[in-house]
């Protein structure tokens, strides 16, 4: 299993909400196609991925919990169970250690909750959306809520990279895992912002 090194201090704060981050794999994989660490997601040998899970993150008031101490490690069998939704052993190990350990006691529980949320979503066809003329972030939010009618538009955060390409969706939940409006930190780009979606071609 990959070894994880904390990128910040341990921080325990009360959980007030959750963010479910979905990464757009074609954009992530641009230039990483031959990197061994990203082979499952980016080489093409395991198929081509669209939206994949980056992580399920607990949120606090004005900050977030992270790197809560735990002796529990992620088992290879659990990694294999999750590769279709999160195609990176390193990412899984990091997400458990940084975020999951602040939510629950066992990595199996963290990933079970993650799989339940993942399975509850209908993913829009972003490849088709990418071909629309004058594409905007608002059109992406419209497409998401059309596929998931229970989702309010204000619960869909959109993160673009500095060049205006889709990098990630940030889906905002309350403490009971019901969609809620994102705060300013998670909302990301506004509806009128131009949007480009890399198709990996």
Protein Blocks (a to p, Z undefined) as FASTA:
>chain_A
ZZdddfbdcdddddfbdcdddddfklmmgoplmgmklmmmmnopnopafddcfbdcddde
hiacehiacfbdcdfklmmmmmmmmgcfklmmmmmmmmmmmmmmbfklmmmmmmmmmmmp
ccddfklmmmpghiafklmmmmmmmmmmmlcfklpccdddfkopafbdcddddfkopacd
ddfklnmpafklccdddehZZ
